[in-house]
Amino acid sequence: MNIAPLTFEYDGKADGIVARLTAGNEEVVCGGSMIQPSMDEWHQLVQAAINSRQQTAGEPSALPAIQVEVYLDKYDRWTRYKPFNIYVSTDSIDPYISYRLIPPSYVVYEDLTINQRCLENYDESVVYDNMLCSDGGDKGQCINCHNYHRPMACPPHSRVSRPTAVFSCSHLLIMESSISGITTQTSGSSIYTHRPPDH
């Protein structure tokens, strides 16, 4: 129930699109190229859907839902599409996800960031910017940005051409709100082929 407003748009050409979202006594009308209620409107709809379900709790099929009606203006004619429901869960989701942001070609692996996004309001922030440790040379550097262990434990490992203020060590361990560095450099080289089991 704490997810940010769901949005959608028409995948085609149209002169206009309008959507009517209703839940209980709440009604929101959105228009434009993308249908997206405001945060306040969305929260009111979600709460109204939950309240409506509580009032009809004796009916097993009464799931909390927001009904959506879509109207499309195409070729000077308005068409109303079959309504559909957005079902609302009373459970809360984890507020953040994290991911790597890298150009789709994967050729320039140095130019990437690890980002996090708040699923409650669309806010996005950079956790780690790989280019901040770049020396501008042709050797480049890589961070194993896909090595996430658990939601609250993230051990990114950096392979850099030379030590920096950020990565004088080669391994960072992020546990909840604390960050510590671990020196794992040896005289040889190694490759992680799989993640060791939890102990």
FENUR-V219963 format. One record per backbone hydrogen bond with DSSP energy under -0.5 kcal/mol. NH is the residue of the N-H (numbers start at 1). CO is the residue of the C=O. If there is no record, write none. Layout:
# FENUR-V219963
nh | co
NH | CO
NH | CO
This chain:
# FENUR-V219963
nh | co
4 | 119
8 | 35
12 | 10
15 | 73
16 | 73
18 | 71
19 | 30
20 | 69
21 | 19
21 | 28
22 | 67
23 | 26
26 | 23
28 | 21
30 | 19
32 | 17
35 | 8
36 | 34
42 | 38
43 | 39
44 | 40
45 | 41
46 | 42
47 | 43
48 | 44
49 | 45
50 | 46
51 | 47
52 | 48
53 | 49
54 | 50
55 | 51
56 | 52
56 | 53
57 | 54
59 | 56
60 | 58
62 | 59
63 | 61
66 | 86
67 | 22
67 | 65
68 | 84
69 | 20
71 | 18
72 | 79
73 | 16
74 | 72
74 | 77
77 | 74
79 | 72
81 | 70
81 | 79
84 | 68
86 | 66
87 | 85
88 | 64
97 | 117
99 | 115
101 | 113
102 | 100
103 | 111
106 | 103
109 | 107
111 | 108
112 | 110
113 | 101
114 | 128
115 | 99
115 | 113
116 | 125
117 | 97
118 | 123
119 | 95
119 | 117
120 | 95
121 | 118
122 | 118
125 | 116
127 | 114
127 | 125
128 | 114
130 | 112
130 | 128
132 | 129
133 | 130
134 | 131
142 | 159
144 | 157
145 | 143
147 | 144
148 | 146
149 | 153
150 | 153
153 | 150
154 | 174
155 | 147
156 | 154
158 | 170
159 | 142
160 | 158
170 | 182
171 | 182
172 | 156
173 | 180
174 | 154
174 | 172
175 | 173
175 | 178
176 | 152
176 | 174
178 | 175
180 | 173
182 | 171
184 | 182
193 | 191
